[in-house]
Amino acid sequence: AQTVTQSQPEMSVQEAETVTLSCTYDTSESDYYLFWYKQPPSRQMILVIRQEAYKQQNATENRFSVNFQKAAKSFSLKISDSQLGDAAMYFCAYRRYGNKLVFGAGTILRVKS
Amino acid sequence: DTEVTQTPKHLVMGMTNKKSLKCEQHMGHRAMYWYKQKAKKPPELMFVYSYEKLSINESVPSRFSPECPNSSLLNLHLHALQPEDSALYLCASSQGVRGRANEQYFGPGTRLTVT
């Protein structure tokens, strides 16, 4: 069975600085998808970024980028120029074909002003 | 319009009550999902509907009864719940259930409290 591990229960970052959230996963598949979701205190889960395993190029969305290391089964999220609005719980998630997302335990990100 | 709406936002119900949660999307998505989320935990999948048919039931107790009247609407009927069922209930939708993309879009959730 696939598992997703987020080893950092909480992280803090100073406003305008850069922070990296870690995620590792376990799978025997070669083709799959990885996602980072953000859930602020307002509760809504928002898709931040996605990565297709067959793509070698790391995905980027504005201030958010990933470091995808397929051989190491690692998928970290880098947030540049952190803003107060980035404070949230971040979930890493894995999906192969089909419709089940496997979530990590989550990382609470605090942004200090 | 990439929006999934859920009503009500908050719901308090007794253990003998019957209530329903509603979820709606107008993105033309053909897959819809119900998740249960406890505080500071990841969402747990409950049900998946694909083309208005139930395709996954994650061994959810029968006191939760899903319904998909049409491709835009998903309901969750609640009856004889227990206090441990208190949680945030999230609805999500995706374009389909297979294929290369199909990322799930989530609604804002219904905060359910069972007294």
gemmi code that builds the backbone of each chain (N, CA, C; Angstrom):
import gemmi

chains = {
    "A": [
        ("ALA", (0.839, -1.194, 0.000), (0.000, 0.000, 0.000), (0.878, 1.250, 0.000)),
        ("GLN", (0.369, 2.270, -0.658), (1.128, 3.512, -0.703), (1.014, 4.250, 0.620)),
        ("THR", (2.111, 4.859, 1.034), (2.097, 5.700, 2.231), (2.793, 7.010, 1.923)),
        ("VAL", (2.377, 8.040, 2.627), (2.963, 9.365, 2.480), (3.381, 9.844, 3.866)),
        ("THR", (4.606, 10.294, 3.991), (5.137, 10.707, 5.288), (5.571, 12.163, 5.258)),
        ("GLN", (5.036, 12.925, 6.179), (5.495, 14.300, 6.396), (6.098, 14.328, 7.793)),
        ("SER", (7.387, 14.480, 7.862), (8.097, 14.299, 9.134), (8.141, 15.547, 9.989)),
        ("GLN", (7.650, 16.663, 9.469), (7.686, 17.926, 10.211), (6.272, 18.285, 10.662)),
        ("PRO", (5.917, 18.068, 11.919), (4.563, 18.421, 12.351), (4.319, 19.927, 12.287)),
        ("GLU", (5.364, 20.716, 12.577), (5.226, 22.173, 12.553), (6.503, 22.807, 12.013)),
        ("MET", (6.315, 23.908, 11.303), (7.453, 24.694, 10.821), (7.125, 26.167, 11.010)),
        ("SER", (8.182, 26.956, 11.185), (8.010, 28.406, 11.270), (8.930, 29.080, 10.264)),
        ("VAL", (8.468, 30.221, 9.761), (9.293, 30.974, 8.817), (9.027, 32.460, 9.042)),
        ("GLN", (10.051, 33.241, 8.863), (9.905, 34.687, 8.950), (9.315, 35.186, 7.629)),
        ("GLU", (8.460, 36.162, 7.741), (7.887, 36.775, 6.546), (9.004, 37.169, 5.583)),
        ("ALA", (8.783, 36.924, 4.308), (9.696, 37.254, 3.203), (10.831, 36.240, 3.039)),
        ("GLU", (10.942, 35.292, 3.960), (11.993, 34.296, 3.813), (11.453, 33.038, 3.132)),
        ("THR", (12.359, 32.072, 2.969), (12.029, 30.842, 2.250), (11.947, 29.672, 3.216)),
        ("VAL", (10.994, 28.785, 2.965), (10.840, 27.610, 3.819), (10.602, 26.396, 2.925)),
        ("THR", (11.075, 25.242, 3.382), (10.882, 23.999, 2.634), (10.181, 22.973, 3.512)),
        ("LEU", (9.101, 22.431, 3.005), (8.346, 21.391, 3.701), (8.672, 20.044, 3.052)),
        ("SER", (8.908, 19.047, 3.879), (9.358, 17.747, 3.384), (8.210, 16.760, 3.225)),
        ("CYS", (8.370, 15.880, 2.273), (7.395, 14.809, 2.049), (8.117, 13.640, 1.398)),
        ("THR", (7.924, 12.473, 1.938), (8.414, 11.267, 1.282), (7.240, 10.317, 1.109)),
        ("TYR", (7.343, 9.417, 0.155), (6.253, 8.500, -0.111), (6.827, 7.143, -0.467)),
        ("ASP", (5.983, 6.165, -0.384), (6.403, 4.803, -0.684), (5.438, 4.223, -1.703)),
        ("THR", (5.964, 3.797, -2.810), (5.138, 3.180, -3.835), (6.000, 2.284, -4.706)),
        ("SER", (5.375, 1.299, -5.289), (6.073, 0.436, -6.240), (5.701, 0.801, -7.677)),
        ("GLU", (4.827, 1.793, -7.824), (4.385, 2.207, -9.146), (5.400, 3.166, -9.765)),
        ("SER", (5.340, 3.277, -11.081), (6.244, 4.198, -11.765), (5.516, 5.431, -12.292)),
        ("ASP", (4.219, 5.336, -12.416), (3.433, 6.447, -12.946), (2.383, 6.846, -11.915)),
        ("TYR", (2.463, 8.070, -11.443), (1.559, 8.530, -10.395), (1.622, 10.051, -10.339)),
        ("TYR", (0.841, 10.621, -9.436), (0.766, 12.069, -9.283), (0.986, 12.436, -7.824)),
        ("LEU", (1.601, 13.552, -7.638), (1.829, 14.075, -6.300), (1.277, 15.486, -6.208)),
        ("PHE", (0.749, 15.819, -5.052), (0.116, 17.116, -4.857), (0.524, 17.708, -3.515)),
        ("TRP", (0.495, 19.016, -3.462), (0.517, 19.732, -2.192), (-0.790, 20.512, -2.082)),
        ("TYR", (-1.479, 20.290, -0.959), (-2.695, 21.026, -0.660), (-2.427, 21.904, 0.558)),
        ("LYS", (-3.076, 23.049, 0.567), (-2.995, 24.000, 1.682), (-4.366, 24.096, 2.319)),
        ("GLN", (-4.414, 24.058, 3.649), (-5.682, 24.219, 4.355), (-5.520, 25.287, 5.426)),
        ("PRO", (-5.935, 26.518, 5.131), (-5.845, 27.589, 6.131), (-6.903, 27.398, 7.207)),
        ("PRO", (-6.853, 28.219, 8.232), (-7.862, 28.110, 9.303), (-9.294, 28.247, 8.786)),
        ("SER", (-9.463, 28.848, 7.632), (-10.800, 28.945, 7.038), (-11.320, 27.591, 6.571)),
        ("ARG", (-10.463, 26.567, 6.588), (-10.831, 25.168, 6.388), (-10.764, 24.659, 4.952)),
        ("GLN", (-10.893, 25.524, 3.960), (-10.970, 25.008, 2.598), (-9.628, 24.489, 2.122)),
        ("MET", (-9.635, 23.291, 1.609), (-8.424, 22.678, 1.040), (-8.200, 23.273, -0.342)),
        ("ILE", (-7.011, 23.824, -0.538), (-6.695, 24.476, -1.807), (-5.505, 23.766, -2.438)),
        ("LEU", (-5.645, 23.399, -3.695), (-4.531, 22.772, -4.394), (-3.458, 23.819, -4.668)),
        ("VAL", (-2.251, 23.536, -4.202), (-1.139, 24.468, -4.374), (-0.352, 24.145, -5.632)),
        ("ILE", (-0.021, 22.869, -5.789), (0.849, 22.481, -6.897), (0.736, 20.986, -7.115)),
        ("ARG", (0.959, 20.543, -8.333), (0.928, 19.117, -8.623), (2.140, 18.759, -9.484)),
        ("GLN", (2.526, 17.483, -9.400), (3.674, 16.977, -10.146), (3.314, 15.614, -10.725)),
        ("GLU", (3.531, 15.452, -12.024), (3.351, 14.139, -12.636), (4.672, 13.390, -12.541)),
        ("ALA", (4.636, 12.151, -12.136), (5.873, 11.397, -11.919), (6.662, 11.190, -13.197)),
        ("TYR", (5.976, 11.204, -14.351), (6.682, 10.953, -15.599), (7.431, 12.194, -16.087)),
        ("LYS", (7.195, 13.327, -15.446), (7.897, 14.557, -15.816), (9.120, 14.745, -14.934)),
        ("GLN", (10.247, 14.963, -15.554), (11.467, 15.182, -14.769), (11.536, 16.609, -14.252)),
        ("GLN", (10.929, 17.532, -14.983), (11.004, 18.939, -14.584), (10.154, 19.193, -13.352)),
        ("ASN", (10.726, 19.903, -12.405), (10.006, 20.236, -11.179), (8.924, 21.281, -11.462)),
        ("ALA", (7.745, 21.060, -10.874), (6.638, 21.994, -11.059), (6.874, 23.294, -10.285)),
        ("THR", (6.365, 24.372, -10.841), (6.469, 25.693, -10.211), (5.159, 26.437, -10.402)),
        ("GLU", (4.702, 27.072, -9.331), (3.521, 27.934, -9.397), (3.834, 29.194, -8.599)),
        ("ASN", (4.242, 30.227, -9.313), (4.569, 31.507, -8.666), (5.627, 31.303, -7.573)),
        ("ARG", (5.278, 31.562, -6.315), (6.261, 31.454, -5.224), (6.450, 30.022, -4.730)),
        ("PHE", (5.673, 29.109, -5.267), (5.708, 27.723, -4.810), (6.420, 26.861, -5.852)),
        ("SER", (7.342, 26.044, -5.385), (8.022, 25.122, -6.285), (8.272, 23.816, -5.536)),
        ("VAL", (8.493, 22.773, -6.303), (8.751, 21.481, -5.672), (10.133, 20.990, -6.079)),
        ("ASN", (10.678, 20.138, -5.235), (11.890, 19.396, -5.556), (11.489, 17.926, -5.571)),
        ("PHE", (11.300, 17.392, -6.769), (10.827, 16.038, -6.948), (12.013, 15.134, -7.243)),
        ("GLN", (12.270, 14.214, -6.347), (13.362, 13.260, -6.511), (12.736, 11.867, -6.590)),
        ("LYS", (12.501, 11.393, -7.811), (11.739, 10.162, -7.981), (12.442, 8.957, -7.383)),
        ("ALA", (13.733, 8.861, -7.599), (14.464, 7.694, -7.088), (14.445, 7.657, -5.567)),
        ("ALA", (14.529, 8.807, -4.972), (14.521, 8.899, -3.515), (13.104, 8.929, -2.956)),
        ("LYS", (12.107, 9.020, -3.829), (10.688, 9.115, -3.434), (10.492, 10.277, -2.466)),
        ("SER", (10.965, 11.413, -2.924), (10.888, 12.624, -2.122), (10.214, 13.724, -2.925)),
        ("PHE", (9.408, 14.530, -2.246), (8.614, 15.557, -2.937), (8.452, 16.741, -1.988)),
        ("SER", (9.445, 17.608, -1.937), (9.395, 18.719, -0.990), (8.827, 19.965, -1.653)),
        ("LEU", (8.234, 20.803, -0.835), (7.614, 22.057, -1.283), (8.426, 23.232, -0.770)),
        ("LYS", (8.841, 24.098, -1.681), (9.552, 25.307, -1.292), (8.653, 26.515, -1.489)),
        ("ILE", (8.529, 27.303, -0.433), (7.751, 28.549, -0.507), (8.730, 29.701, -0.391)),
        ("SER", (8.800, 30.494, -1.412), (9.696, 31.656, -1.426), (8.945, 32.910, -1.031)),
        ("ASP", (9.682, 33.880, -0.465), (9.068, 35.167, -0.102), (7.781, 34.934, 0.688)),
        ("SER", (7.899, 34.204, 1.778), (6.725, 33.808, 2.553), (5.876, 35.001, 2.969)),
        ("GLN", (4.568, 34.787, 2.908), (3.617, 35.832, 3.286), (2.731, 35.330, 4.417)),
        ("LEU", (2.134, 36.289, 5.139), (1.285, 35.912, 6.272), (0.154, 34.984, 5.820)),
        ("GLY", (-0.313, 35.188, 4.606), (-1.393, 34.358, 4.081), (-0.980, 32.935, 3.776)),
        ("ASP", (0.312, 32.645, 3.856), (0.772, 31.273, 3.628), (0.601, 30.399, 4.864)),
        ("ALA", (0.300, 31.016, 5.994), (0.118, 30.244, 7.220), (-1.068, 29.299, 7.061)),
        ("ALA", (-0.821, 28.024, 7.268), (-1.847, 27.012, 7.027), (-1.285, 25.641, 7.395)),
        ("MET", (-2.157, 24.639, 7.315), (-1.717, 23.241, 7.348), (-1.474, 22.833, 5.897)),
        ("TYR", (-0.331, 22.218, 5.637), (-0.004, 21.759, 4.294), (0.009, 20.234, 4.272)),
        ("PHE", (-0.725, 19.684, 3.310), (-0.784, 18.239, 3.143), (-0.137, 17.839, 1.824)),
        ("CYS", (0.723, 16.861, 1.901), (1.269, 16.222, 0.712), (0.346, 15.046, 0.381)),
        ("ALA", (0.110, 14.790, -0.894), (-0.804, 13.708, -1.267), (-0.309, 12.999, -2.515)),
        ("TYR", (-0.618, 11.715, -2.579), (-0.197, 10.839, -3.684), (-1.444, 10.282, -4.352)),
        ("ARG", (-1.408, 10.178, -5.677), (-2.493, 9.507, -6.382), (-1.941, 8.804, -7.606)),
        ("ARG", (-2.379, 7.568, -7.781), (-2.072, 6.885, -9.023), (-3.315, 7.011, -9.883)),
        ("TYR", (-3.437, 6.238, -10.945), (-4.691, 6.248, -11.694), (-5.792, 5.845, -10.720)),
        ("GLY", (-6.956, 6.323, -10.970), (-8.031, 6.063, -10.024), (-8.279, 7.311, -9.224)),
        ("ASN", (-9.005, 7.198, -8.188), (-9.503, 8.399, -7.549), (-9.174, 8.526, -6.076)),
        ("LYS", (-8.302, 7.686, -5.554), (-8.013, 7.786, -4.135), (-6.740, 8.577, -3.893)),
        ("LEU", (-6.910, 9.620, -3.097), (-5.753, 10.389, -2.652), (-5.256, 9.801, -1.344)),
        ("VAL", (-3.946, 9.626, -1.238), (-3.341, 9.213, 0.025), (-2.640, 10.432, 0.597)),
        ("PHE", (-3.082, 10.879, 1.742), (-2.542, 12.096, 2.345), (-1.467, 11.781, 3.375)),
        ("GLY", (-0.523, 12.708, 3.513), (0.373, 12.685, 4.650), (-0.329, 13.265, 5.870)),
        ("ALA", (0.363, 13.247, 6.999), (-0.230, 13.708, 8.260), (-0.357, 15.223, 8.335)),
        ("GLY", (0.364, 15.922, 7.482), (0.270, 17.376, 7.451), (1.388, 18.070, 8.209)),
        ("THR", (1.681, 19.282, 7.776), (2.657, 20.155, 8.443), (2.004, 21.505, 8.670)),
        ("ILE", (2.000, 21.954, 9.917), (1.471, 23.291, 10.219), (2.584, 24.305, 9.957)),
        ("LEU", (2.305, 25.256, 9.098), (3.273, 26.316, 8.807), (2.833, 27.600, 9.483)),
        ("ARG", (3.723, 28.155, 10.294), (3.474, 29.448, 10.938), (4.381, 30.486, 10.291)),
        ("VAL", (3.828, 31.648, 10.012), (4.592, 32.728, 9.393), (4.664, 33.884, 10.388)),
        ("LYS", (5.897, 34.275, 10.722), (6.106, 35.335, 11.708), (6.314, 36.662, 11.004)),
        ("SER", (5.682, 37.698, 11.547), (5.855, 39.030, 10.953), (6.978, 39.794, 11.649)),
    ],
    "B": [
        ("ASP", (-15.340, 28.719, -13.510), (-15.749, 28.729, -12.099), (-15.258, 27.437, -11.442)),
        ("THR", (-14.216, 27.551, -10.638), (-13.666, 26.367, -9.980), (-14.133, 26.365, -8.545)),
        ("GLU", (-15.433, 26.144, -8.362), (-15.964, 26.250, -7.019), (-16.861, 25.070, -6.675)),
        ("VAL", (-16.629, 24.561, -5.477), (-17.492, 23.560, -4.886), (-18.134, 24.206, -3.668)),
        ("THR", (-19.448, 24.182, -3.606), (-20.137, 24.801, -2.473), (-20.731, 23.721, -1.579)),
        ("GLN", (-20.788, 24.033, -0.291), (-21.353, 23.099, 0.676), (-22.271, 23.851, 1.623)),
        ("THR", (-23.384, 23.233, 1.933), (-24.301, 23.778, 2.929), (-24.784, 22.662, 3.837)),
        ("PRO", (-25.024, 22.982, 5.116), (-24.722, 24.254, 5.771), (-23.240, 24.366, 6.125)),
        ("LYS", (-22.823, 25.508, 6.608), (-21.436, 25.672, 7.058), (-21.236, 24.986, 8.400)),
        ("HIS", (-22.250, 25.111, 9.248), (-22.191, 24.503, 10.573), (-23.491, 23.748, 10.806)),
        ("LEU", (-23.388, 22.647, 11.536), (-24.578, 21.882, 11.863), (-24.394, 21.245, 13.231)),
        ("VAL", (-25.390, 21.457, 14.099), (-25.402, 20.797, 15.393), (-26.628, 19.896, 15.407)),
        ("MET", (-26.441, 18.651, 15.729), (-27.567, 17.736, 15.741), (-27.470, 16.762, 16.904)),
        ("GLY", (-28.630, 16.338, 17.370), (-28.682, 15.332, 18.407), (-28.550, 13.940, 17.816)),
        ("MET", (-28.328, 12.993, 18.676), (-28.075, 11.621, 18.211), (-29.304, 10.970, 17.594)),
        ("THR", (-30.478, 11.543, 17.844), (-31.686, 10.944, 17.261), (-32.172, 11.696, 16.024)),
        ("ASN", (-31.490, 12.770, 15.695), (-31.927, 13.590, 14.552), (-31.582, 12.946, 13.213)),
        ("LYS", (-32.281, 13.434, 12.181), (-31.917, 13.145, 10.797), (-31.619, 14.471, 10.108)),
        ("LYS", (-30.484, 14.557, 9.489), (-30.105, 15.773, 8.769), (-29.386, 15.388, 7.483)),
        ("SER", (-29.199, 16.396, 6.628), (-28.471, 16.141, 5.377), (-27.463, 17.235, 5.113)),
        ("LEU", (-26.336, 16.852, 4.544), (-25.341, 17.794, 4.051), (-25.441, 17.827, 2.532)),
        ("LYS", (-25.221, 19.034, 1.993), (-25.364, 19.197, 0.555), (-24.077, 19.735, -0.054)),
        ("CYS", (-23.777, 19.249, -1.241), (-22.588, 19.686, -1.971), (-22.978, 19.909, -3.426)),
        ("GLU", (-22.467, 20.986, -4.011), (-22.816, 21.295, -5.397), (-21.589, 21.790, -6.153)),
        ("GLN", (-21.475, 21.382, -7.404), (-20.413, 21.902, -8.262), (-20.981, 22.106, -9.666)),
        ("HIS", (-20.473, 23.141, -10.331), (-20.943, 23.448, -11.678), (-19.766, 23.538, -12.629)),
        ("MET", (-18.828, 22.627, -12.435), (-17.639, 22.599, -13.283), (-17.724, 21.494, -14.321)),
        ("GLY", (-18.850, 20.788, -14.362), (-18.982, 19.679, -15.306), (-18.209, 18.445, -14.880)),
        ("HIS", (-17.799, 18.420, -13.610), (-17.057, 17.257, -13.116), (-17.973, 16.053, -12.985)),
        ("ARG", (-17.398, 14.859, -13.210), (-18.217, 13.650, -13.163), (-17.885, 12.756, -11.973)),
        ("ALA", (-16.990, 13.184, -11.145), (-16.670, 12.430, -9.933), (-16.827, 13.349, -8.738)),
        ("MET", (-17.447, 12.829, -7.668), (-17.627, 13.609, -6.450), (-17.312, 12.734, -5.245)),
        ("TYR", (-16.854, 13.379, -4.187), (-16.283, 12.661, -3.044), (-16.800, 13.253, -1.731)),
        ("TRP", (-16.921, 12.390, -0.740), (-17.118, 12.837, 0.640), (-15.914, 12.400, 1.476)),
        ("TYR", (-15.410, 13.359, 2.273), (-14.326, 13.093, 3.209), (-14.769, 13.514, 4.604)),
        ("LYS", (-14.195, 12.845, 5.591), (-14.355, 13.238, 6.985), (-12.984, 13.674, 7.487)),
        ("GLN", (-12.954, 14.799, 8.191), (-11.676, 15.290, 8.699), (-11.786, 15.683, 10.157)),
        ("LYS", (-10.983, 15.060, 10.991), (-10.857, 15.439, 12.393), (-9.802, 16.543, 12.498)),
        ("ALA", (-9.851, 17.266, 13.607), (-8.956, 18.408, 13.795), (-7.487, 18.011, 13.684)),
        ("LYS", (-6.745, 18.769, 12.898), (-5.310, 18.588, 12.699), (-4.942, 17.218, 12.141)),
        ("LYS", (-5.868, 16.603, 11.436), (-5.622, 15.326, 10.782), (-5.915, 15.463, 9.297)),
        ("PRO", (-5.383, 14.567, 8.478), (-5.719, 14.626, 7.052), (-7.143, 14.144, 6.814)),
        ("PRO", (-7.714, 14.516, 5.691), (-9.055, 14.021, 5.351), (-9.037, 12.505, 5.149)),
        ("GLU", (-10.142, 11.879, 5.531), (-10.314, 10.442, 5.324), (-11.437, 10.248, 4.301)),
        ("LEU", (-11.146, 9.518, 3.260), (-12.154, 9.282, 2.230), (-13.294, 8.428, 2.778)),
        ("MET", (-14.526, 8.852, 2.440), (-15.710, 8.077, 2.836), (-16.341, 7.413, 1.609)),
        ("PHE", (-16.711, 8.240, 0.639), (-17.433, 7.746, -0.539), (-16.907, 8.439, -1.801)),
        ("VAL", (-17.027, 7.706, -2.922), (-16.745, 8.278, -4.234), (-17.896, 7.943, -5.163)),
        ("TYR", (-18.379, 8.956, -5.863), (-19.363, 8.764, -6.921), (-18.702, 9.079, -8.257)),
        ("SER", (-18.926, 8.183, -9.202), (-18.421, 8.382, -10.548), (-19.588, 8.255, -11.505)),
        ("TYR", (-19.826, 9.296, -12.283), (-20.980, 9.318, -13.194), (-22.265, 8.930, -12.453)),
        ("GLU", (-22.434, 9.536, -11.300), (-23.643, 9.413, -10.479), (-23.838, 8.033, -9.879)),
        ("LYS", (-22.838, 7.178, -9.978), (-22.928, 5.859, -9.360), (-21.879, 5.745, -8.258)),
        ("LEU", (-22.263, 5.113, -7.166), (-21.333, 4.920, -6.063), (-20.249, 3.946, -6.495)),
        ("SER", (-19.010, 4.397, -6.470), (-17.924, 3.520, -6.900), (-17.031, 3.087, -5.746)),
        ("ILE", (-17.001, 3.864, -4.687), (-16.197, 3.490, -3.517), (-16.967, 3.840, -2.250)),
        ("ASN", (-17.031, 2.875, -1.355), (-17.539, 3.074, 0.006), (-16.447, 2.523, 0.911)),
        ("GLU", (-15.817, 3.409, 1.644), (-14.690, 2.990, 2.482), (-15.172, 2.409, 3.813)),
        ("SER", (-16.078, 1.439, 3.714), (-16.587, 0.759, 4.924), (-17.157, 1.749, 5.932)),
        ("VAL", (-17.915, 2.682, 5.430), (-18.506, 3.712, 6.277), (-19.769, 3.154, 6.943)),
        ("PRO", (-19.996, 3.445, 8.226), (-21.209, 2.950, 8.901), (-22.472, 3.400, 8.176)),
        ("SER", (-23.509, 2.597, 8.280), (-24.744, 2.862, 7.525), (-25.493, 4.083, 8.027)),
        ("ARG", (-25.093, 4.634, 9.159), (-25.741, 5.870, 9.619), (-25.380, 7.059, 8.712)),
        ("PHE", (-24.401, 6.853, 7.836), (-24.080, 7.823, 6.785), (-24.587, 7.247, 5.464)),
        ("SER", (-25.422, 8.013, 4.772), (-26.004, 7.508, 3.533), (-25.809, 8.544, 2.426)),
        ("PRO", (-24.970, 8.256, 1.443), (-24.750, 9.228, 0.377), (-25.805, 9.100, -0.716)),
        ("GLU", (-25.940, 10.198, -1.437), (-26.881, 10.208, -2.559), (-26.370, 11.165, -3.606)),
        ("CYS", (-26.473, 10.783, -4.872), (-26.041, 11.654, -5.959), (-27.200, 11.811, -6.933)),
        ("PRO", (-28.080, 12.794, -6.719), (-29.272, 12.935, -7.562), (-28.953, 13.284, -9.019)),
        ("ASN", (-27.867, 14.033, -9.227), (-27.430, 14.346, -10.585), (-25.943, 14.652, -10.557)),
        ("SER", (-25.387, 14.932, -11.686), (-23.921, 15.055, -11.769), (-23.379, 16.268, -11.044)),
        ("SER", (-24.240, 17.213, -10.675), (-23.771, 18.430, -10.008), (-23.985, 18.408, -8.503)),
        ("LEU", (-24.722, 17.462, -8.026), (-25.194, 17.506, -6.645), (-24.847, 16.214, -5.907)),
        ("LEU", (-24.401, 16.408, -4.680), (-24.074, 15.256, -3.835), (-24.601, 15.545, -2.435)),
        ("ASN", (-25.328, 14.587, -1.884), (-25.857, 14.733, -0.533), (-25.258, 13.679, 0.379)),
        ("LEU", (-25.249, 14.007, 1.662), (-24.869, 13.017, 2.666), (-25.938, 13.051, 3.740)),
        ("HIS", (-26.726, 11.975, 3.826), (-27.811, 11.893, 4.796), (-27.284, 11.283, 6.092)),
        ("LEU", (-27.661, 11.913, 7.187), (-27.128, 11.542, 8.496), (-28.266, 11.094, 9.406)),
        ("HIS", (-28.070, 10.001, 10.100), (-29.128, 9.486, 10.974), (-28.506, 8.706, 12.109)),
        ("ALA", (-28.957, 8.995, 13.332), (-28.498, 8.265, 14.522), (-26.988, 8.327, 14.680)),
        ("LEU", (-26.451, 9.539, 14.530), (-24.997, 9.687, 14.639), (-24.535, 9.605, 16.090)),
        ("GLN", (-23.245, 9.398, 16.248), (-22.609, 9.324, 17.548), (-21.744, 10.563, 17.755)),
        ("PRO", (-21.454, 10.917, 18.992), (-20.593, 12.084, 19.236), (-19.247, 12.003, 18.516)),
        ("GLU", (-18.716, 10.799, 18.343), (-17.422, 10.664, 17.660), (-17.506, 10.957, 16.163)),
        ("ASP", (-18.723, 11.127, 15.657), (-18.887, 11.514, 14.253), (-18.726, 13.019, 14.057)),
        ("SER", (-18.589, 13.747, 15.138), (-18.346, 15.191, 15.037), (-17.036, 15.418, 14.314)),
        ("ALA", (-17.088, 16.226, 13.267), (-15.900, 16.430, 12.422), (-16.228, 17.467, 11.359)),
        ("LEU", (-15.240, 17.776, 10.554), (-15.448, 18.592, 9.355), (-15.694, 17.634, 8.190)),
        ("TYR", (-16.795, 17.839, 7.477), (-17.103, 16.983, 6.334), (-16.851, 17.776, 5.067)),
        ("LEU", (-15.930, 17.254, 4.283), (-15.503, 17.922, 3.061), (-16.039, 17.192, 1.841)),
        ("CYS", (-16.488, 17.981, 0.902), (-16.894, 17.458, -0.393), (-15.823, 17.868, -1.408)),
        ("ALA", (-15.599, 17.041, -2.401), (-14.654, 17.370, -3.467), (-15.205, 16.867, -4.789)),
        ("SER", (-14.689, 17.423, -5.866), (-15.057, 16.926, -7.191), (-13.831, 16.907, -8.075)),
        ("SER", (-13.895, 16.072, -9.095), (-12.823, 16.032, -10.091), (-13.443, 15.723, -11.441)),
        ("GLN", (-12.656, 15.982, -12.480), (-13.187, 15.834, -13.825), (-13.639, 14.406, -14.088)),
        ("GLY", (-12.860, 13.455, -13.614), (-13.207, 12.051, -13.772), (-12.559, 11.286, -12.655)),
        ("VAL", (-12.436, 10.004, -12.846), (-11.784, 9.194, -11.816), (-10.553, 8.490, -12.353)),
        ("ARG", (-10.317, 8.583, -13.629), (-9.114, 7.981, -14.186), (-8.428, 9.025, -15.030)),
        ("GLY", (-7.294, 8.660, -15.563), (-6.646, 9.600, -16.456), (-5.563, 10.385, -15.771)),
        ("ARG", (-4.981, 11.245, -16.531), (-3.716, 11.840, -16.124), (-3.835, 12.947, -15.095)),
        ("ALA", (-4.891, 13.661, -15.098), (-4.951, 14.805, -14.180), (-5.965, 14.504, -13.077)),
        ("ASN", (-7.130, 15.058, -13.218), (-8.201, 14.775, -12.267), (-7.870, 15.179, -10.854)),
        ("GLU", (-7.252, 16.341, -10.711), (-7.056, 16.806, -9.350), (-8.407, 17.140, -8.741)),
        ("GLN", (-8.469, 16.959, -7.457), (-9.720, 17.158, -6.743), (-9.809, 18.587, -6.219)),
        ("TYR", (-10.978, 19.166, -6.410), (-11.275, 20.498, -5.888), (-12.210, 20.335, -4.698)),
        ("PHE", (-11.847, 20.988, -3.607), (-12.581, 20.808, -2.363), (-13.519, 21.978, -2.086)),
        ("GLY", (-14.609, 21.653, -1.409), (-15.489, 22.687, -0.882), (-14.997, 23.154, 0.477)),
        ("PRO", (-15.666, 24.149, 1.057), (-15.229, 24.705, 2.335), (-15.581, 23.840, 3.542)),
        ("GLY", (-16.408, 22.842, 3.346), (-16.712, 21.930, 4.433), (-17.925, 22.314, 5.258)),
        ("THR", (-18.467, 21.320, 5.942), (-19.523, 21.511, 6.942), (-18.973, 21.036, 8.276)),
        ("ARG", (-18.990, 21.931, 9.254), (-18.548, 21.556, 10.607), (-19.732, 20.936, 11.325)),
        ("LEU", (-19.654, 19.645, 11.604), (-20.747, 18.912, 12.233), (-20.422, 18.645, 13.694)),
        ("THR", (-21.363, 18.951, 14.563), (-21.244, 18.632, 15.986), (-22.433, 17.778, 16.369)),
        ("VAL", (-22.152, 16.624, 16.935), (-23.202, 15.712, 17.377), (-23.260, 15.749, 18.905)),
        ("THR", (-24.431, 16.109, 19.428), (-24.546, 16.247, 20.887), (-25.343, 15.089, 21.489)),
    ],
}
model = gemmi.Model(1)
for chain_id, residues in chains.items():
    chain = gemmi.Chain(chain_id)
    for i, (resn, *xyz) in enumerate(residues, 1):
        res = gemmi.Residue()
        res.name, res.seqid = resn, gemmi.SeqId(i, " ")
        for name, pos in zip(("N", "CA", "C"), xyz):
            atom = gemmi.Atom()
            atom.name, atom.element = name, gemmi.Element(name[0])
            atom.pos, atom.b_iso = gemmi.Position(*pos), 0.0
            res.add_atom(atom)
        chain.add_residue(res)
    model.add_chain(chain)
structure = gemmi.Structure()
structure.add_model(model)
structure.setup_entities()
